[in-house]
Structures are given as structure tokens and as C-alpha cells.
């Protein structure tokens, strides 16, 4: 009596994204576009381990972050899976400092893991696409201006609808709070960071519950709600009666960054000074960025980052200031897909040409396919012995634009039959002529 085989229902864990082939092609195209822009600006690739020693990875974490970390024991080793790419970068730079050239410009595209609550659009495994510029003891603010240029090129090349890179400076914000006698109150920044989500009334309420006086709240709101062009906002900041050195430094940095962003070729329509952008993380110390799609604010920030004074303070006494951004690619892809914004990217296919043997012509087909591949045409040979209708149906379902058919007559005449699946036109010609038609050259 044979034992009955148990069938396990195929499924994935909640919060782990898995795509069908057409979607994966689009996802890979987005990832490759981001990579190519990063490399065009001279960033070099880095790949750190997914699993790190827990005492190294979690040296500064606490609260909600530590609760979300995947942590486990393997033998006597206490291990954790990386929850972002910044902490591993800090460890890497401190560990390999003697072998690196500064400023150190690196990009990393890789998966990170967080045990987030299972909810729509939030993932436990997701791709981050990070760039950072790390200095040794000093990093000029000019680097802060290059970051928006990179962001601009990424989203322009991805063909996304109108986006806006919103920029602020934490120095001027902290100087403002000092001026009003509110220094050392991180809850103010956290409340302002939520302004767009919860609205001004609830933000005011949070500040009042934190013990901030109403006149101070009014003054803060008058400041952060400065409107107008970038130059008008800068003028307003300079004319404000704020007698504070940190504030003045922040205004000077923001002025210089704005001027240099223009020099790097970012259109005025793609960046805006916005004093409500503060970024909740406490390690940002200067310029901060958030990028939004203008017509789809519900998607939220699609890219964010900023300047920090000391990347690796928990791993070395050396001061390593830096500036960087991060694109959450998995969430971005999901949100764009849900909003129907992937557009023409969804129509992409990899295979450009399907070579179809008719009769005993497989060897010739293999040789012809080699010629097309050598000419950089992505070529597939249909290897299954089945009816011609099924072969053509396969090409249509895959969205392959061209088919080369080779039967006994084509072998005898040294020709191929090229079929354009969009128009239905078919013509016999040499493989070289077929190559010109396919490539348009």
C-alpha cells in the first residue's frame, strides 16, 4: 500500500512581496534605472551582509525599531537581520576606514527586514536604494545640493508624474526653537513632522499637550507656514527677527544649497523649500529632504534623507559626517502599481525576438539565434515540438514583438521568415536584413 503524499498549500508569509513575471520585469527596470543614475554620479556599489551581530547592529536602536528587528540565536551567536542600510554602512566605514578614500560615495540596493504590523502597503521584507556621501572630519554643504540633482534624475528617468523635492534645514529649525526658549524639545519636531498627516489643529493640540505655550505655538506656525517661491521664502527667513547663531547658519546653508541645486540643473518646478519638512529621526542635523508626487499626496514620501554630523559615533571616535537619501523601492512600486501610475513601463517585455523552428530545423535556429544575440537582440528559441499556432500564441501572450520562422525552405535558401506581430506582416529575407528591421538601424 503506497503512502498518500501530503500536499501543502503554497503560500507566502504576510508582508513579503512576490511578483508575477510582467510585474517583476517592471520592478527590475525601476531598480536598474536607479542603479544607473547612482553610478552616473560616481557612486560605487556596496553590499553588506543581511545578517549582522546583534550587538553591532542594535548598538543604538531602541523602542519601536528594536521590537521590529528579526533577531535569533544560532549556536552561541546572537544574530539580527538588517533593518536598514544606514547602520551597516556606519559599521562598514568604521571597520574599513583605513582602506577607503574620502569623501566615500557609495550606493547600496538591497533587502532589509522589519517585523512591521501586517497592513496594506507595509512590508516586512523590502528593497532600499540608498546613496550616501561620507566625509572624514568635514563634508562641505555643497554635497547636500547634489543629492536633489540625483533624485531629480532618478524620477525623471522613471517617467513619474510631477514630483517635488521638498527641502528644509534642521539647524534653522533648532535655532528657531532656541530663540523661543524651546531648545531640547524633540517632541516639537515630531509634532511638526506629522503636520501633513494629522492637520494643523491636531498638531497644535499635540504641542499644547507637550506643554508648549500658545504664543510660542503661534510663532512657530507663522514661521513654518511661510509660503511663496523659493527666493521669497529665503527672503522671509533672512528678514525674520531671529537673533540666533544656529538659525543664521541654517539660513546660510539653505541659501547656498538652493543656489547650487539650480547650478546642478534641477528645474525650479521640481524642488521647493518647505519649513514643515523636518524628518522625525533625531540624527539629522542639517539639510533634510522629502519627495512627493504632487497629484498623489496620499502615497506619501517616495524618497527621503538628509545630513547627519556623525555617522559612526558608536563604532569609532573619528567624526564621519555625511548626507544621503533612501528610496523604498518595494513600497514605491506597490503604491505606483495600486495608483495605476506605472503606465507604459507595464508593457515592457524582455524578449525581442522568438525564433520558431518548423520541422527538423532546430540546429539552424540555434545558430541563427546566436547571431541575433551577438548583435545584442534578446532572443529566445521555441524548443517545444508543437503546432505552429501554439508557438505563435506563446509569442503573443508573452508580448514578443518579432518572430523569425525557419522551415526547410528557409534553410535551403539561407533565409528567414520575419513576422511583425503588431502588424501581422511576414516577409522572407536574410538574417542581416531581419536584424536591421528589428533594431531599426
C-alpha positions as a Markdown table, in Angstrom:
| # | Residue | x | y | z |
|---|---|---|---|---|
| 1 | Unk | 0.0 | 0.0 | 0.0 |
| 2 | Unk | 1.5 | 3.3 | -1.1 |
| 3 | Unk | 1.7 | 6.1 | 1.4 |
| 4 | Unk | -0.5 | 9.1 | 0.5 |
| 5 | Unk | 1.6 | 12.1 | -0.3 |
| 6 | Unk | 0.7 | 15.2 | 1.7 |
| 7 | Unk | 0.0 | 18.4 | -0.3 |
| 8 | Unk | 1.0 | 21.6 | 1.4 |
| 9 | Unk | -0.9 | 24.7 | 0.3 |
| 10 | Unk | 1.6 | 27.1 | -1.4 |
| 11 | Unk | 1.6 | 30.4 | 0.3 |
| 12 | Unk | 4.0 | 33.2 | 1.4 |
| 13 | Unk | 4.3 | 34.9 | 4.7 |
| 14 | Unk | 2.3 | 38.2 | 5.1 |
| 15 | Unk | 4.3 | 41.3 | 4.3 |
| 16 | Unk | 6.6 | 39.6 | 1.8 |
| 17 | Unk | 6.1 | 40.7 | -1.8 |
| 18 | Unk | 6.2 | 38.3 | -4.7 |
| 19 | Unk | 5.5 | 39.4 | -8.3 |
| 20 | Unk | 4.3 | 37.8 | -11.5 |
| 21 | Unk | 6.8 | 37.9 | -14.4 |
| 22 | Unk | 5.4 | 41.0 | -16.1 |
| 23 | Unk | 5.5 | 42.9 | -12.8 |
| 24 | Unk | 9.0 | 41.7 | -12.0 |
| 25 | Unk | 10.3 | 43.0 | -15.3 |
| 26 | Unk | 8.9 | 46.5 | -14.4 |
| 27 | Unk | 10.3 | 46.2 | -10.8 |
| 28 | Unk | 13.8 | 45.2 | -12.2 |
| 29 | Unk | 13.6 | 48.1 | -14.7 |
| 30 | Unk | 13.0 | 50.6 | -11.9 |
| 31 | Unk | 15.8 | 49.1 | -9.8 |
| 32 | Unk | 18.2 | 49.2 | -12.8 |
| 33 | Unk | 17.3 | 52.8 | -13.6 |
| 34 | Unk | 18.0 | 53.8 | -10.0 |
| 35 | Unk | 21.3 | 52.0 | -10.1 |
| 36 | Unk | 22.4 | 53.5 | -13.4 |
| 37 | Unk | 21.7 | 57.1 | -12.2 |
| 38 | Unk | 23.6 | 56.5 | -9.0 |
| 39 | Unk | 26.6 | 55.1 | -10.9 |
| 40 | Unk | 26.4 | 58.0 | -13.4 |
| 41 | Unk | 27.1 | 60.4 | -10.4 |
| 42 | Unk | 30.2 | 58.4 | -9.4 |
| 43 | Unk | 28.8 | 56.3 | -6.6 |
| 44 | Unk | 30.4 | 52.9 | -6.1 |
| 45 | Unk | 28.4 | 49.8 | -5.1 |
| 46 | Unk | 28.5 | 48.3 | -1.6 |
| 47 | Unk | 26.9 | 45.0 | -0.4 |
| 48 | Unk | 26.8 | 44.3 | 3.3 |
| 49 | Unk | 25.6 | 41.1 | 4.9 |
| 50 | Unk | 21.9 | 40.6 | 5.5 |
| 51 | Unk | 22.7 | 39.1 | 8.9 |
| 52 | Unk | 24.9 | 41.0 | 11.4 |
| 53 | Unk | 26.0 | 40.5 | 15.0 |
| 54 | Unk | 23.2 | 41.8 | 17.2 |
| 55 | Unk | 25.4 | 43.9 | 19.5 |
| 56 | Unk | 26.8 | 45.7 | 16.4 |
| 57 | Unk | 23.6 | 46.2 | 14.6 |
| 58 | Unk | 21.5 | 47.2 | 17.6 |
| 59 | Unk | 24.0 | 49.4 | 19.4 |
| 60 | Unk | 21.8 | 52.5 | 19.1 |
| 61 | Unk | 18.3 | 51.0 | 18.5 |
| 62 | Unk | 15.5 | 51.0 | 21.0 |
| 63 | Unk | 11.8 | 51.4 | 21.3 |
| 64 | Unk | 9.8 | 50.5 | 18.2 |
| 65 | Unk | 12.8 | 49.8 | 16.0 |
| 66 | Unk | 14.2 | 47.1 | 18.3 |
| 67 | Unk | 10.7 | 45.5 | 18.5 |
| 68 | Unk | 10.6 | 45.1 | 14.8 |
| 69 | Unk | 14.1 | 43.5 | 14.4 |
| 70 | Unk | 14.3 | 39.9 | 13.4 |
| 71 | Unk | 16.7 | 38.5 | 16.0 |
| 72 | Unk | 17.7 | 34.9 | 16.7 |
| 73 | Unk | 20.3 | 32.6 | 18.2 |
| 74 | Unk | 22.4 | 30.2 | 16.1 |
| 75 | Unk | 24.5 | 28.2 | 18.4 |
| 76 | Unk | 26.2 | 30.7 | 20.7 |
| 77 | Unk | 25.9 | 33.6 | 18.2 |
| 78 | Unk | 23.3 | 36.3 | 18.8 |
| 79 | Unk | 22.3 | 37.5 | 15.3 |
| 80 | Unk | 19.9 | 40.0 | 13.7 |
| 81 | Unk | 18.8 | 40.8 | 10.2 |
| 82 | Unk | 19.5 | 44.3 | 9.0 |
| 83 | Unk | 16.5 | 46.7 | 9.3 |
| 84 | Unk | 18.0 | 49.4 | 7.2 |
| 85 | Unk | 21.2 | 50.0 | 5.1 |
| 86 | Unk | 22.5 | 53.0 | 7.2 |
| 87 | Unk | 23.6 | 51.2 | 10.3 |
| 88 | Unk | 25.5 | 48.5 | 8.3 |
| 89 | Unk | 27.1 | 51.4 | 6.3 |
| 90 | Unk | 28.2 | 53.0 | 9.6 |
| 91 | Unk | 29.8 | 49.7 | 10.7 |
| 92 | Unk | 31.4 | 49.2 | 7.3 |
| 93 | Unk | 33.0 | 52.7 | 7.2 |
| 94 | Unk | 34.3 | 52.4 | 10.7 |
| 95 | Unk | 35.7 | 48.9 | 10.1 |
| 96 | Unk | 37.4 | 49.7 | 6.7 |
| 97 | Unk | 38.3 | 53.4 | 7.2 |
| 98 | Unk | 42.0 | 52.9 | 6.5 |
| 99 | Unk | 41.2 | 51.3 | 3.1 |
| 100 | Unk | 38.6 | 53.9 | 1.9 |
| 101 | Unk | 39.1 | 57.1 | 0.1 |
| 102 | Unk | 37.1 | 60.1 | 1.4 |
| 103 | Unk | 34.7 | 61.5 | 0.6 |
| 104 | Unk | 33.4 | 58.0 | 0.4 |
| 105 | Unk | 30.5 | 57.9 | -2.1 |
| 106 | Unk | 28.6 | 54.6 | -2.0 |
| 107 | Unk | 25.2 | 53.2 | -3.1 |
| 108 | Unk | 23.6 | 50.1 | -1.9 |
| 109 | Unk | 20.4 | 48.4 | -3.2 |
| 110 | Unk | 19.3 | 45.5 | -1.1 |
| 111 | Unk | 16.6 | 43.9 | 1.0 |
| 112 | Unk | 16.0 | 44.9 | 4.6 |
| 113 | Unk | 13.7 | 43.3 | 7.2 |
| 114 | Unk | 11.3 | 44.7 | 9.8 |
| 115 | Unk | 8.6 | 42.8 | 11.7 |
| 116 | Unk | 6.0 | 45.5 | 11.0 |
| 117 | Unk | 2.3 | 45.1 | 11.6 |
| 118 | Unk | 0.7 | 43.4 | 8.7 |
| 119 | Unk | -1.2 | 46.1 | 6.8 |
| 120 | Unk | -1.7 | 47.1 | 3.2 |
| 121 | Unk | 1.3 | 48.7 | 1.6 |
| 122 | Unk | 3.6 | 47.9 | 4.5 |
| 123 | Unk | 6.2 | 45.2 | 4.0 |
| 124 | Unk | 8.4 | 43.1 | 6.3 |
| 125 | Unk | 10.9 | 42.4 | 3.5 |
| 126 | Unk | 11.6 | 45.3 | 1.2 |
| 127 | Unk | 14.2 | 46.8 | -1.1 |
| 128 | Unk | 16.0 | 50.0 | -0.1 |
| 129 | Unk | 18.0 | 52.0 | -2.6 |
| 130 | Unk | 20.5 | 54.2 | -0.7 |
| 131 | Unk | 23.2 | 56.7 | -1.5 |
| 132 | Unk | 25.5 | 58.4 | 1.0 |
| 133 | Unk | 28.5 | 60.7 | 0.8 |
| 134 | Unk | 30.7 | 60.3 | 3.9 |
| 135 | Unk | 33.4 | 62.7 | 4.8 |
| 136 | Unk | 36.2 | 62.4 | 7.3 |
| 137 | Unk | 36.0 | 65.2 | 9.9 |
| 138 | Unk | 34.4 | 67.5 | 7.3 |
| 139 | Unk | 31.9 | 67.4 | 4.5 |
| 140 | Unk | 31.1 | 70.6 | 2.6 |
| 141 | Unk | 27.4 | 71.6 | 2.3 |
| 142 | Unk | 27.8 | 71.6 | -1.5 |
| 143 | Unk | 27.3 | 67.8 | -1.2 |
| 144 | Unk | 23.8 | 68.5 | 0.1 |
| 145 | Unk | 22.9 | 70.3 | -3.1 |
| 146 | Unk | 24.0 | 67.3 | -5.3 |
| 147 | Unk | 21.5 | 64.9 | -3.7 |
| 148 | Unk | 18.4 | 66.7 | -5.1 |
| 149 | Unk | 20.0 | 66.5 | -8.6 |
| 150 | Unk | 20.3 | 62.8 | -8.2 |
| 151 | Unk | 16.7 | 62.4 | -7.0 |
| 152 | Unk | 15.5 | 64.6 | -9.9 |
| 153 | Unk | 17.3 | 62.4 | -12.5 |
| 154 | Unk | 16.0 | 59.2 | -10.9 |
| 155 | Unk | 12.4 | 60.1 | -11.0 |
| 156 | Unk | 12.6 | 61.9 | -14.4 |
| 157 | Unk | 14.1 | 58.8 | -15.9 |
| 158 | Unk | 11.5 | 56.6 | -14.3 |
| 159 | Unk | 8.9 | 58.8 | -16.1 |
| 160 | Unk | 6.9 | 59.5 | -13.0 |
| 161 | Unk | 4.3 | 62.3 | -13.0 |
| 162 | Unk | 5.1 | 65.7 | -11.4 |
| 163 | Unk | 7.2 | 65.2 | -8.3 |
| 164 | Unk | 8.5 | 67.8 | -5.9 |
| 165 | Unk | 11.6 | 67.5 | -3.7 |
| 166 | Unk | 10.9 | 69.4 | -0.5 |
| 167 | Unk | 13.8 | 70.8 | 1.4 |
| 168 | Unk | 14.5 | 72.3 | 4.8 |
| 169 | Unk | 17.4 | 72.6 | 7.3 |
| 170 | Unk | 17.3 | 71.3 | 10.9 |
| 171 | Unk | 19.8 | 74.0 | 12.0 |
| 172 | Unk | 17.5 | 76.8 | 11.3 |
| 173 | Unk | 14.6 | 74.9 | 12.9 |
| 174 | Unk | 16.6 | 74.1 | 16.1 |
| 175 | Unk | 17.9 | 77.7 | 16.1 |
| 176 | Unk | 14.3 | 78.9 | 15.9 |
| 177 | Unk | 13.3 | 76.8 | 18.9 |
| 178 | Unk | 16.3 | 78.1 | 20.9 |
| 179 | Unk | 15.2 | 81.6 | 20.1 |
| 180 | Unk | 11.8 | 80.9 | 21.6 |
| 181 | Unk | 13.3 | 79.1 | 24.6 |
| 182 | Unk | 12.3 | 75.7 | 23.4 |
| 183 | Unk | 15.7 | 74.0 | 23.0 |
| 184 | Unk | 16.0 | 70.3 | 23.7 |
| 185 | Unk | 12.3 | 69.6 | 23.0 |
| 186 | Unk | 12.3 | 66.8 | 20.3 |
| 187 | Unk | 8.6 | 66.4 | 20.6 |
| 188 | Unk | 8.2 | 69.7 | 18.7 |
| 189 | Unk | 9.9 | 68.3 | 15.7 |
| 190 | Unk | 8.0 | 65.1 | 15.9 |
| 191 | Unk | 4.7 | 67.0 | 16.1 |
| 192 | Unk | 5.6 | 69.2 | 13.0 |
| 193 | Unk | 6.7 | 66.1 | 11.2 |
| 194 | Unk | 3.1 | 64.8 | 11.5 |
| 195 | Unk | 1.5 | 68.1 | 10.4 |
| 196 | Unk | 0.6 | 66.9 | 6.9 |
| 197 | Unk | -0.9 | 63.7 | 8.1 |
| 198 | Unk | -2.9 | 65.0 | 11.1 |
| 199 | Unk | -3.5 | 68.6 | 10.1 |
| 200 | Unk | -2.8 | 71.9 | 11.9 |
| 201 | Unk | -5.5 | 71.6 | 14.6 |
| 202 | Unk | -4.3 | 68.2 | 15.9 |
| 203 | Unk | -0.7 | 69.3 | 15.6 |
| 204 | Unk | -1.4 | 72.4 | 17.8 |
| 205 | Unk | -3.2 | 70.1 | 20.3 |
| 206 | Unk | -0.1 | 67.8 | 20.5 |
| 207 | Unk | 2.1 | 70.8 | 21.1 |
| 208 | Unk | -0.2 | 72.1 | 23.8 |
| 209 | Unk | -0.3 | 68.7 | 25.5 |
| 210 | Unk | 3.5 | 68.7 | 25.4 |
| 211 | Unk | 3.4 | 71.9 | 27.5 |
| 212 | Unk | 4.3 | 74.4 | 24.8 |
| 213 | Unk | 2.7 | 77.8 | 25.4 |
| 214 | Unk | 0.1 | 79.1 | 22.9 |
| 215 | Unk | 2.0 | 82.2 | 21.9 |
| 216 | Unk | 5.1 | 80.0 | 21.1 |
| 217 | Unk | 2.9 | 77.7 | 19.1 |
| 218 | Unk | 1.5 | 80.7 | 17.1 |
| 219 | Unk | 5.0 | 81.9 | 16.5 |
| 220 | Unk | 6.2 | 78.5 | 15.3 |
| 221 | Unk | 3.2 | 78.2 | 12.9 |
| 222 | Unk | 3.7 | 81.7 | 11.5 |
| 223 | Unk | 7.3 | 80.6 | 10.7 |
| 224 | Unk | 6.7 | 77.1 | 9.3 |
| 225 | Unk | 3.8 | 78.3 | 7.1 |
| 226 | Unk | 5.9 | 80.8 | 5.1 |
| 227 | Unk | 4.7 | 80.4 | 1.5 |
| 228 | Unk | 5.9 | 81.6 | -1.9 |
| 229 | Unk | 8.7 | 80.9 | -4.3 |
| 230 | Unk | 12.0 | 79.5 | -3.1 |
| 231 | Unk | 13.5 | 83.0 | -3.2 |
| 232 | Unk | 10.6 | 84.6 | -1.4 |
| 233 | Unk | 10.9 | 82.0 | 1.4 |
| 234 | Unk | 14.6 | 82.7 | 1.7 |
| 235 | Unk | 13.9 | 86.4 | 1.9 |
| 236 | Unk | 11.3 | 85.8 | 4.6 |
| 237 | Unk | 13.8 | 83.7 | 6.6 |
| 238 | Unk | 16.5 | 86.4 | 6.3 |
| 239 | Unk | 14.2 | 89.2 | 7.3 |
| 240 | Unk | 12.8 | 87.3 | 10.3 |
| 241 | Unk | 13.8 | 88.9 | 13.6 |
| 242 | Unk | 15.5 | 85.7 | 14.9 |
| 243 | Unk | 18.7 | 86.5 | 16.8 |
| 244 | Unk | 20.3 | 83.1 | 17.0 |
| 245 | Unk | 23.6 | 81.9 | 15.5 |
| 246 | Unk | 22.4 | 78.4 | 14.7 |
| 247 | Unk | 19.4 | 79.8 | 12.9 |
| 248 | Unk | 21.6 | 82.1 | 10.8 |
| 249 | Unk | 23.9 | 79.2 | 9.9 |
| 250 | Unk | 20.9 | 77.2 | 8.8 |
| 251 | Unk | 19.6 | 80.0 | 6.6 |
| 252 | Unk | 23.1 | 80.5 | 5.1 |
| 253 | Unk | 23.3 | 76.7 | 4.3 |
| 254 | Unk | 19.8 | 76.6 | 2.8 |
| 255 | Unk | 20.6 | 79.7 | 0.7 |
| 256 | Unk | 23.8 | 78.1 | -0.7 |
| 257 | Unk | 22.1 | 74.7 | -1.2 |
| 258 | Unk | 19.3 | 76.4 | -3.2 |
| 259 | Unk | 21.7 | 78.2 | -5.4 |
| 260 | Unk | 23.7 | 75.1 | -6.1 |
| 261 | Unk | 20.7 | 72.9 | -6.8 |
| 262 | Unk | 19.9 | 75.3 | -9.6 |
| 263 | Unk | 23.5 | 75.0 | -10.8 |
| 264 | Unk | 23.2 | 71.2 | -10.9 |
| 265 | Unk | 20.3 | 71.6 | -13.3 |
| 266 | Unk | 17.3 | 70.8 | -11.2 |
| 267 | Unk | 14.2 | 72.7 | -12.6 |
| 268 | Unk | 12.5 | 75.1 | -10.2 |
| 269 | Unk | 9.3 | 73.1 | -10.6 |
| 270 | Unk | 10.9 | 70.0 | -9.0 |
| 271 | Unk | 12.2 | 71.4 | -5.7 |
| 272 | Unk | 10.7 | 73.7 | -3.1 |
| 273 | Unk | 11.7 | 75.0 | 0.3 |
| 274 | Unk | 9.2 | 73.8 | 2.9 |
| 275 | Unk | 9.7 | 74.5 | 6.6 |
| 276 | Unk | 7.3 | 71.7 | 7.6 |
| 277 | Unk | 9.8 | 69.1 | 6.4 |
| 278 | Unk | 11.8 | 68.2 | 9.5 |
| 279 | Unk | 12.2 | 64.3 | 9.3 |
| 280 | Unk | 11.4 | 62.7 | 12.6 |
| 281 | Unk | 14.7 | 60.9 | 13.1 |
| 282 | Unk | 16.9 | 62.6 | 15.6 |
| 283 | Unk | 20.3 | 62.0 | 13.8 |
| 284 | Unk | 19.6 | 64.6 | 11.1 |
| 285 | Unk | 21.5 | 67.8 | 11.8 |
| 286 | Unk | 21.3 | 69.9 | 8.7 |
| 287 | Unk | 19.6 | 69.7 | 5.3 |
| 288 | Unk | 16.6 | 67.3 | 5.1 |
| 289 | Unk | 14.6 | 66.1 | 2.1 |
| 290 | Unk | 11.3 | 64.5 | 1.2 |
| 291 | Unk | 10.0 | 63.8 | -2.3 |
| 292 | Unk | 6.3 | 63.6 | -3.1 |
| 293 | Unk | 4.2 | 63.2 | -6.2 |
| 294 | Unk | 2.2 | 66.4 | -6.4 |
| 295 | Unk | -1.0 | 64.9 | -7.7 |
| 296 | Unk | -0.9 | 61.9 | -5.4 |
| 297 | Unk | -0.1 | 63.2 | -1.9 |
| 298 | Unk | -1.8 | 60.1 | -0.4 |
| 299 | Unk | 1.1 | 58.0 | -1.5 |
| 300 | Unk | 3.3 | 59.9 | 1.0 |
| 301 | Unk | 7.1 | 60.4 | 0.7 |
| 302 | Unk | 8.6 | 58.3 | -2.1 |
| 303 | Unk | 12.2 | 59.3 | -1.2 |
| 304 | Unk | 13.7 | 60.9 | 1.9 |
| 305 | Unk | 17.0 | 61.7 | 3.6 |
| 306 | Unk | 19.3 | 64.4 | 4.9 |
| 307 | Unk | 22.5 | 65.5 | 6.6 |
| 308 | Unk | 24.0 | 64.0 | 9.7 |
| 309 | Unk | 27.0 | 65.0 | 11.7 |
| 310 | Unk | 28.5 | 61.7 | 12.8 |
| 311 | Unk | 27.5 | 58.5 | 11.1 |
| 312 | Unk | 29.6 | 56.0 | 13.1 |
| 313 | Unk | 29.8 | 57.5 | 16.6 |
| 314 | Unk | 29.1 | 54.1 | 18.1 |
| 315 | Unk | 31.9 | 52.4 | 16.2 |
| 316 | Unk | 34.7 | 54.9 | 16.2 |
| 317 | Unk | 35.9 | 58.2 | 17.8 |
| 318 | Unk | 36.5 | 59.6 | 14.3 |
| 319 | Unk | 34.0 | 62.1 | 13.2 |
| 320 | Unk | 32.3 | 61.0 | 10.0 |
| 321 | Unk | 29.7 | 63.5 | 8.7 |
| 322 | Unk | 27.5 | 62.6 | 5.8 |
| 323 | Unk | 24.5 | 63.2 | 3.7 |
| 324 | Unk | 22.3 | 60.7 | 1.9 |
| 325 | Unk | 18.9 | 59.6 | 0.6 |
| 326 | Unk | 16.9 | 56.4 | 0.6 |
| 327 | Unk | 14.3 | 55.2 | -1.9 |
| 328 | Unk | 12.0 | 52.5 | -0.5 |
| 329 | Unk | 11.7 | 50.7 | -3.8 |
| 330 | Unk | 9.3 | 47.9 | -2.8 |
| 331 | Unk | 6.8 | 50.3 | -1.2 |
| 332 | Unk | 7.2 | 52.8 | -4.1 |
| 333 | Unk | 6.5 | 50.0 | -6.7 |
| 334 | Unk | 3.5 | 48.8 | -4.8 |
| 335 | Unk | 2.0 | 52.3 | -4.4 |
| 336 | Unk | 2.6 | 53.3 | -8.0 |
| 337 | Unk | 1.0 | 50.0 | -9.1 |
| 338 | Unk | -2.0 | 50.5 | -6.9 |
| 339 | Unk | -2.5 | 54.0 | -8.2 |
| 340 | Unk | -2.1 | 52.9 | -11.9 |
| 341 | Unk | 1.0 | 55.1 | -12.4 |
| 342 | Unk | 3.4 | 52.6 | -13.9 |
| 343 | Unk | 2.0 | 53.4 | -17.3 |
| 344 | Unk | 4.0 | 52.3 | -20.3 |
| 345 | Unk | 6.5 | 50.5 | -18.1 |
| 346 | Unk | 4.0 | 47.7 | -17.6 |
| 347 | Unk | 4.1 | 47.0 | -21.3 |
| 348 | Unk | 7.8 | 46.2 | -21.3 |
| 349 | Unk | 9.0 | 42.7 | -22.2 |
| 350 | Unk | 12.5 | 41.3 | -22.2 |
| 351 | Unk | 12.4 | 39.1 | -25.3 |
| 352 | Unk | 12.6 | 41.0 | -28.5 |
| 353 | Unk | 12.6 | 38.0 | -30.9 |
| 354 | Unk | 11.3 | 34.5 | -30.8 |
| 355 | Unk | 12.9 | 32.0 | -33.3 |
| 356 | Unk | 10.5 | 29.3 | -34.3 |
| 357 | Unk | 11.6 | 26.0 | -35.9 |
| 358 | Unk | 9.3 | 24.3 | -38.3 |
| 359 | Unk | 10.2 | 20.7 | -39.0 |
| 360 | Unk | 13.7 | 19.5 | -38.4 |
| 361 | Unk | 15.4 | 22.9 | -38.3 |
| 362 | Unk | 16.3 | 23.3 | -34.6 |
| 363 | Unk | 20.1 | 23.3 | -35.3 |
| 364 | Unk | 19.8 | 26.1 | -37.8 |
| 365 | Unk | 17.5 | 28.0 | -35.4 |
| 366 | Unk | 20.1 | 27.7 | -32.7 |
| 367 | Unk | 22.8 | 29.1 | -34.9 |
| 368 | Unk | 20.6 | 32.0 | -36.2 |
| 369 | Unk | 19.6 | 32.8 | -32.6 |
| 370 | Unk | 23.3 | 33.0 | -31.7 |
| 371 | Unk | 23.8 | 35.6 | -34.4 |
| 372 | Unk | 21.0 | 37.8 | -33.1 |
| 373 | Unk | 22.2 | 37.5 | -29.5 |
| 374 | Unk | 25.7 | 38.5 | -30.6 |
| 375 | Unk | 24.1 | 41.6 | -32.1 |
| 376 | Unk | 22.5 | 42.4 | -28.7 |
| 377 | Unk | 19.0 | 41.3 | -29.6 |
| 378 | Unk | 17.3 | 39.5 | -26.7 |
| 379 | Unk | 16.4 | 36.2 | -28.5 |
| 380 | Unk | 14.5 | 33.1 | -27.4 |
| 381 | Unk | 14.2 | 29.8 | -29.3 |
| 382 | Unk | 10.9 | 27.9 | -29.0 |
| 383 | Unk | 12.2 | 24.5 | -28.1 |
| 384 | Unk | 9.0 | 22.5 | -27.7 |
| 385 | Unk | 7.8 | 20.3 | -30.6 |
| 386 | Unk | 4.2 | 21.5 | -31.0 |
| 387 | Unk | 1.9 | 23.1 | -33.6 |
| 388 | Unk | 2.8 | 26.5 | -35.2 |
| 389 | Unk | -0.4 | 28.0 | -33.8 |
| 390 | Unk | 0.7 | 27.3 | -30.3 |
| 391 | Unk | 4.1 | 28.7 | -30.9 |
| 392 | Unk | 2.6 | 32.0 | -32.3 |
| 393 | Unk | 0.2 | 32.1 | -29.4 |
| 394 | Unk | 3.1 | 31.8 | -27.0 |
| 395 | Unk | 4.7 | 34.9 | -28.6 |
| 396 | Unk | 1.5 | 36.9 | -28.5 |
| 397 | Unk | 0.8 | 36.0 | -24.8 |
| 398 | Unk | 4.4 | 37.0 | -23.9 |
| 399 | Unk | 4.2 | 40.3 | -25.8 |
| 400 | Unk | 7.2 | 39.4 | -28.0 |
| 401 | Unk | 7.1 | 41.8 | -30.9 |
| 402 | Unk | 9.0 | 39.8 | -33.6 |
| 403 | Unk | 9.1 | 36.2 | -34.7 |
| 404 | Unk | 11.6 | 34.5 | -37.0 |
| 405 | Unk | 10.3 | 31.3 | -38.6 |
| 406 | Unk | 12.7 | 28.8 | -40.1 |
| 407 | Unk | 11.4 | 25.8 | -42.1 |
| 408 | Unk | 13.1 | 23.5 | -44.6 |
| 409 | Unk | 12.7 | 26.1 | -47.4 |
| 410 | Unk | 14.4 | 28.8 | -45.3 |
| 411 | Unk | 17.3 | 26.5 | -44.5 |
| 412 | Unk | 17.7 | 25.6 | -48.2 |
| 413 | Unk | 17.6 | 29.3 | -49.3 |
| 414 | Unk | 19.6 | 30.6 | -46.4 |
| 415 | Unk | 16.8 | 33.0 | -45.4 |
| 416 | Unk | 14.4 | 33.5 | -42.5 |
| 417 | Unk | 10.7 | 34.5 | -42.4 |
| 418 | Unk | 10.3 | 37.6 | -40.2 |
| 419 | Unk | 6.9 | 38.3 | -38.8 |
| 420 | Unk | 5.9 | 41.5 | -37.2 |
| 421 | Unk | 3.3 | 40.5 | -34.6 |
| 422 | Unk | 1.9 | 44.1 | -34.3 |
| 423 | Unk | 1.0 | 44.4 | -37.9 |
| 424 | Unk | 0.8 | 40.7 | -38.9 |
| 425 | Unk | 3.2 | 41.4 | -41.9 |
| 426 | Unk | 5.6 | 38.5 | -42.8 |
| 427 | Unk | 8.5 | 38.6 | -45.3 |
| 428 | Unk | 11.4 | 36.3 | -46.2 |
| 429 | Unk | 14.8 | 37.9 | -46.0 |
| 430 | Unk | 18.4 | 37.3 | -44.9 |
| 431 | Unk | 19.0 | 37.3 | -41.2 |
| 432 | Unk | 21.1 | 40.5 | -41.6 |
| 433 | Unk | 18.1 | 42.3 | -43.2 |
| 434 | Unk | 15.9 | 40.9 | -40.3 |
| 435 | Unk | 18.3 | 42.4 | -37.8 |
| 436 | Unk | 18.1 | 45.8 | -39.4 |
| 437 | Unk | 14.3 | 45.7 | -39.3 |
| 438 | Unk | 14.2 | 44.6 | -35.7 |
| 439 | Unk | 16.7 | 47.2 | -34.4 |
| 440 | Unk | 15.5 | 49.9 | -36.8 |
| 441 | Unk | 19.1 | 50.5 | -38.0 |
